[in-house]
Amino acid sequence: MTAATSSPRTGVFPLLLFASTLTVMAGSVLSPVIEVLRGDLGVSGTAAGLVVTVHSLGIALVSPFAGRLLDRFGTRLPLAVGLVVYGVAGGAGALLDSYPALIVSRLIFGAGASFVFAGTTVALLSLYQGRAKDRAMGWRSTATSLGGVVWPLAAGAVGGVSWHLPFAIYLIAVPLGLATVAILPKHTAPAGGQAGKPMGALALLRRHRILLAWYGLQFLSSLLLYALMVFLPQQLAEAGVKSPMLVSLYTVAMSAVMSLIGLGYAPLRERFGERTLLHTAVALWVVTFVLLAVTSQPVLLFLVPVLFGLGQGVFFPVVTVLIGEGVPEAVRGQATSLSGTATFAGQFVSPLLVGPLLAAIGFEAGFILVAGVPALALAALLLARTARRGAHTDPSDPAETQSAPQTATVR
């Protein structure tokens, strides 16, 4: 791949891809042992789900601060510190038996993860431009998805010994942090990019209102993803699938499909355009939860993560690029960090919203209602497209001319 500036130092791209796998690892590595952890600690399903998702609250709260630091100091040092905090705080769970202490360690872990999520994204968006950026984001999606294959398998293998052991997998982030200091360029600003002026989060959202739509979809995507990660194992347990290793295969299926889609993302985007891919992803979310509601057979339940993985495989790179290309380079860290806030806020609230719903009305009716949310989102996207087609914009209108570069053009 070609860089936007000078050619990146050898090892930069593999490092960023490896670090990107840690974002999906943050929660998925615990999914295979969630039922074992729940029984050992004597907590409810919702409380156990918080162990998987509470780090998302830390990410959501710290992400705006992380974005400002990335815009001000570049990616190298903030990303390195974030990786070390990620590794140490995440690995602490291997030594903890107290539920409150575990929750605190997960919050600190989330603070480190916010820098990992935003730092890797900003670095890739800045180092690569044009078609090279599409390839980089596709490969990033594949790497992230492969992390969703390797890490849950590793967790499932060691989780049969103790639910503590999967936490030790997080320690891999510490040497990655040291490698970041050694090989990542201090600044990763694109050559010839639109610099713009720094601005606060509210000013950014006022000026680039399309970001609210992308953030909303990211929030929904994460809410649905973690509803699967937390509550699919409970559905599988009722169907007789309780082994951590077997449960991990369901997560692996989703990640494997995402990996394949990521490898082909660049030609898919070129052929179909962002809008078609976006609509397809949201439609697959709907189908996923309808299927989850109407079946309890282990073989059919295997299709649930496969279909969701197809949707996630195209959604993740499409929206990431739309956000990165829709704002000036000077505020890319801020825009990306707000993306993290939306994404991980969705993860955090997922068990809090979906758990009580399923407990109140049951899995079948509950998942049907959950499927209705992306159905409404898809309807809104289709209506917005129809409205844009019917609108007649005067190209000489200075307001339209001024606002055009500030938002992402979606084909």
Buried (B, 14 or more C-beta within 10 A) or exposed (E): BBBBBEEBEEEBBEBBBBBBBBBBBBBBBBBBBBBBBBEBBEBEBBBBBBBBBBBBBBBBBBBBBBBBBBBEEBBBBBBBBBBBBBBBBBBBBBEBEEBEEBBBBBBBBBBBBBBBBBBBBBBBBBBBBEBBBBBBBBBBBBBBBBBBBBBBBBBBBBBBEBBBBBBBBBBBBBEBBEBBBEBBBEEBBBEEBEEBEBBEBEEBBEBBEBBEBBBBBBBBBBBBBBBBBBBBBBBBEEBEBEEBBBBBBBBBBBBBBBBEBBBBBBEBBEEBEBBBBBBBBBBBBBBBBBBBBEBBEBEEBBBBBBBBBBBBBBBBBBBBBBBBBBBBBBBBBBBBBBBBBBBBBBBBBBBEBBBEBBEEEEBEEBBBBBBEBBBEBBEBBBEEBEEEEEEEEEEEEEEEEEBEEBBBEBE
